[in-house]
Amino acid sequence: MNKDRWVKTHTIENIFEMDMIKDVLEKEGIEYRIKEYKDTAYDGLFVLQKGYAGLFVQEKDKELAQSIVTRLRSLPYVVFSKD
């Protein structure tokens, strides 16, 4: 196992999920890379097929990152409104 090898851990569905995942990974001290699949030339046409983005972490952090993503995805989204 190469600890510096980056592996795809998760396909992010939308920008809100991306922000939550980034926040938790930063707090846990896990390095990550996000490759967004949106393409300005096609106005996001392929986002429905590929997902919003791919989450990549170092191989040594893969299991921890996957457990974090699983935990986050099990939480309900809460929306606050001033109305």
N, CA and C of each residue as an Amber inpcrd file, in Angstrom:
protein
   249
   0.8430000  -1.1780000   0.0000000   0.0000000   0.0000000   0.0000000
   0.8850000   1.2360000   0.0000000   0.6350000   2.1280000  -0.9180000
   1.3910000   3.3670000  -1.0390000   0.6250000   4.4770000  -0.3390000
   1.1680000   5.0180000   0.7480000   0.4260000   6.0030000   1.5390000
   0.2180000   7.3240000   0.8070000   1.0120000   7.6050000  -0.2260000
   0.8730000   8.8560000  -0.9630000  -0.0270000   8.7180000  -2.1820000
  -0.5810000   7.5640000  -2.3930000  -1.4500000   7.3360000  -3.5540000
  -2.8420000   7.8990000  -3.2650000  -3.3770000   8.6780000  -4.1960000
  -4.7090000   9.2530000  -4.0490000  -5.7310000   8.2920000  -4.6490000
  -6.7940000   8.0090000  -3.9020000  -7.8300000   7.0930000  -4.3620000
  -9.1900000   7.7800000  -4.2850000 -10.0560000   7.4190000  -5.2350000
 -11.4050000   7.9820000  -5.2230000 -12.2020000   7.2910000  -4.1300000
 -12.7850000   8.0930000  -3.2830000 -13.4970000   7.5830000  -2.1280000
 -15.0090000   7.6840000  -2.2690000 -15.4630000   8.7210000  -2.9830000
 -16.9010000   8.9790000  -3.0110000 -17.2450000   9.8590000  -4.2050000
 -18.4530000   9.6950000  -4.7330000 -18.9870000  10.6000000  -5.7490000
 -19.9520000  11.5460000  -5.0500000 -19.6280000  12.8170000  -5.0790000
 -20.4170000  13.8470000  -4.4020000 -21.5950000  14.2300000  -5.2910000
 -22.7800000  14.3130000  -4.6950000 -23.9910000  14.5670000  -5.4690000
 -24.2490000  16.0400000  -5.7620000 -23.8960000  16.9290000  -4.8180000
 -24.1910000  18.3470000  -5.0200000 -23.2430000  19.2140000  -4.2030000
 -23.3340000  20.5110000  -4.4210000 -22.4090000  21.4400000  -3.7740000
 -22.6060000  21.4710000  -2.2600000 -23.8190000  21.2360000  -1.7830000
 -24.0820000  21.2560000  -0.3490000 -23.4040000  20.0760000   0.3460000
 -23.4980000  18.9130000  -0.2700000 -22.8130000  17.7360000   0.2670000
 -21.3020000  17.9630000   0.2450000 -20.8040000  18.5860000  -0.8130000
 -19.3770000  18.8600000  -0.9220000 -18.9110000  19.7550000   0.2240000
 -19.6660000  20.8010000   0.5260000 -19.2890000  21.7100000   1.6080000
 -19.2630000  21.0120000   2.9610000 -20.2400000  20.1450000   3.2190000
 -20.2680000  19.4200000   4.4940000 -19.0760000  18.4740000   4.6140000
 -18.7870000  17.7550000   3.5450000 -17.6730000  16.8080000   3.5650000
 -16.3520000  17.5400000   3.7430000 -16.1620000  18.6240000   3.0080000
 -14.9250000  19.4030000   3.1350000 -14.7260000  19.8850000   4.5630000
 -15.7900000  20.3840000   5.1820000 -15.7110000  20.9080000   6.5410000
 -15.2530000  19.8370000   7.5270000 -15.8520000  18.6540000   7.4480000
 -15.5020000  17.5810000   8.3850000 -14.0860000  17.0650000   8.1270000
 -13.7180000  16.8780000   6.8630000 -12.3740000  16.3780000   6.5620000
 -11.3020000  17.3550000   7.0310000 -11.5540000  18.6550000   6.8680000
 -10.5930000  19.6540000   7.3470000 -10.4690000  19.6080000   8.8630000
 -11.5910000  19.4590000   9.5690000 -11.5640000  19.3790000  11.0330000
 -10.8500000  18.1220000  11.5140000 -10.9310000  17.0450000  10.7400000
 -10.2610000  15.7860000  11.0920000  -8.7980000  15.7670000  10.6450000
  -8.3780000  16.7710000   9.8920000  -6.9910000  16.8330000   9.4240000
  -6.6870000  15.8780000   8.2830000  -7.6930000  15.5240000   7.5110000
  -7.5150000  14.6040000   6.3850000  -7.3320000  15.4120000   5.1090000
  -6.2300000  15.1530000   4.4210000  -6.0040000  15.8200000   3.1370000
  -6.9450000  15.2300000   2.1000000  -7.4520000  16.0790000   1.2290000
  -8.3810000  15.6140000   0.2030000  -8.2190000  16.4430000  -1.0590000
  -8.7310000  15.9150000  -2.1370000  -8.8090000  16.6220000  -3.4160000
 -10.2210000  16.4060000  -3.9390000 -10.7780000  17.4330000  -4.5490000
 -12.1030000  17.3190000  -5.1410000 -12.0000000  17.6790000  -6.6090000
 -12.4940000  16.7870000  -7.4420000 -12.5170000  17.0300000  -8.8860000
 -13.9710000  17.2570000  -9.2900000 -14.2820000  18.5130000  -9.6180000
 -15.6490000  18.8370000 -10.0240000 -15.8720000  18.4110000 -11.4650000
 -17.0520000  17.8780000 -11.7290000 -17.3790000  17.3970000 -13.0650000
 -18.1800000  18.4030000 -13.8780000 -18.4960000  19.5510000 -13.2680000
 -19.2570000  20.5350000 -14.0380000 -18.3720000  21.0870000 -15.1490000
 -18.9810000  21.3700000 -16.2570000 -18.2510000  21.8680000 -17.4190000
 -18.9950000  23.0780000 -17.9530000 -18.3370000  24.2190000 -17.9500000
 -19.0180000  25.4390000 -18.3810000 -19.4450000  25.3730000 -19.8370000
 -18.7190000  24.6510000 -20.6500000 -19.0810000  24.5620000 -22.0660000
 -20.4210000  23.8570000 -22.2600000 -20.7380000  22.9300000 -21.3630000
 -21.9870000  22.1710000 -21.4870000 -22.9840000  22.5070000 -20.3810000
 -22.7060000  23.5590000 -19.6150000 -23.6060000  24.0580000 -18.5710000
 -24.0590000  22.9600000 -17.6040000 -23.1240000  22.1450000 -17.1530000
 -23.4330000  21.1200000 -16.1610000 -24.2070000  19.9230000 -16.6770000
 -24.2150000  19.7340000 -17.9730000 -24.9760000  18.6490000 -18.5920000
 -24.6000000  17.2690000 -18.0420000 -23.3240000  17.0580000 -17.7530000
 -22.8620000  15.7300000 -17.3410000 -22.9220000  15.5010000 -15.8340000
 -23.3270000  16.5100000 -15.0630000 -23.4190000  16.3510000 -13.6160000
 -24.4320000  15.2640000 -13.2580000 -25.5150000  15.1670000 -14.0010000
 -26.5130000  14.1300000 -13.7130000 -25.9710000  12.7310000 -13.9560000
 -25.0300000  12.5920000 -14.8760000 -24.4750000  11.2780000 -15.1910000
 -23.2960000  10.9150000 -14.2950000 -22.4220000  11.8750000 -14.0310000
 -21.1960000  11.6030000 -13.2790000 -21.2930000  11.9620000 -11.8040000
 -22.2650000  12.7670000 -11.4200000 -22.3100000  13.3250000 -10.0860000
 -21.6820000  14.7070000 -10.1260000 -21.7640000  15.4310000  -9.0230000
 -21.2330000  16.7920000  -8.9890000 -19.7070000  16.7990000  -8.9940000
 -19.1160000  15.8850000  -8.2150000 -17.6580000  15.8680000  -8.0860000
 -17.1980000  14.5240000  -7.5410000 -15.8980000  14.2780000  -7.6650000
 -15.2870000  13.0920000  -7.0840000 -14.4290000  13.4940000  -5.8980000
 -14.4910000  12.7270000  -4.8270000 -13.6870000  12.9830000  -3.6370000
 -12.5210000  12.0100000  -3.6250000 -11.3210000  12.5390000  -3.5350000
 -10.1070000  11.7340000  -3.5010000  -9.3650000  12.0090000  -2.1960000
  -8.9030000  10.9450000  -1.5490000  -8.0820000  11.0630000  -0.3470000
  -6.8680000  10.1560000  -0.5060000  -5.8850000  10.3440000   0.3690000
  -4.7290000   9.4600000   0.3310000  -5.1760000   8.0690000   0.7740000
  -4.5350000   7.0800000   0.2050000  -4.9370000   5.6930000   0.4570000
  -4.9730000   5.3590000   1.9460000  -4.0600000   5.9150000   2.7100000
  -4.0070000   5.6240000   4.1460000  -5.2240000   6.1670000   4.9000000
  -5.9070000   7.1630000   4.3340000  -7.0710000   7.7760000   4.9770000
  -8.4000000   7.3060000   4.3940000  -8.3660000   6.3670000   3.4700000
  -9.5740000   5.9750000   2.7390000 -10.6840000   5.4660000   3.6560000
 -10.3710000   4.5480000   4.5490000 -11.4060000   3.9660000   5.4110000
 -12.0300000   5.0120000   6.3210000 -11.2070000   5.8810000   6.8980000
 -11.7240000   6.9280000   7.7740000 -12.6030000   7.8990000   6.9900000
 -12.1550000   8.2900000   5.8100000 -12.9410000   9.2060000   4.9780000
 -14.2700000   8.5720000   4.5800000 -14.2560000   7.2950000   4.2310000
 -15.5050000   6.6120000   3.8660000 -16.4730000   6.5570000   5.0440000
 -15.9580000   6.3220000   6.2410000 -16.8470000   6.2760000   7.4060000
 -17.4220000   7.6600000   7.7030000 -16.6400000   8.7060000   7.4760000
 -17.1300000  10.0740000   7.6710000 -18.2380000  10.3820000   6.6720000
 -18.0180000  10.0300000   5.4180000 -19.0240000  10.2790000   4.3780000
 -20.2990000   9.4960000   4.6740000 -20.1670000   8.2520000   5.0850000
 -21.3390000   7.4350000   5.4180000 -22.1270000   8.0650000   6.5580000
 -21.4110000   8.5310000   7.5710000 -22.0730000   9.1720000   8.7120000
 -22.8000000  10.4430000   8.2730000 -22.1320000  11.2690000   7.4640000
 -22.7540000  12.5090000   6.9890000 -23.9840000  12.2400000   6.1300000
 -23.9020000  11.2470000   5.2810000 -25.0290000  10.9500000   4.3840000
 -26.2280000  10.3770000   5.1420000 -26.0000000   9.8680000   6.3450000
 -27.1080000   9.3330000   7.1330000 -27.8560000  10.4330000   7.8900000
 -27.2600000  11.6200000   7.9650000 -27.9030000  12.7300000   8.6700000
 -28.9360000  13.3990000   7.7690000 -30.0420000  13.8470000   8.3490000
 -31.0250000  14.5750000   7.5260000 -30.5260000  15.9920000   7.2460000
 -30.8840000  16.5030000   6.0790000 -30.5670000  17.9000000   5.7770000
 -31.5290000  18.7760000   6.5640000 -30.9930000  19.8180000   7.1750000
 -31.8270000  20.7530000   7.9180000 -31.7180000  22.1030000   7.2350000
 -32.8580000  22.6670000   6.9090000 -32.8880000  23.9650000   6.2470000
 -33.5780000  24.9460000   7.1720000 -32.9160000  26.0670000   7.4330000
 -33.4980000  27.0990000   8.2680000 -34.0240000  28.2100000   7.3820000
 -35.1840000  28.6920000   7.7100000 -35.7910000  29.7670000   6.9380000
 -36.2240000  30.8760000   7.8830000 -36.1220000  32.1020000   7.4240000
 -36.5650000  33.2360000   8.2350000 -38.0710000  33.4390000   8.1340000
 -38.7180000  32.7300000   7.2320000 -40.1750000  32.8830000   7.0480000
 -40.9560000  32.1890000   8.1300000
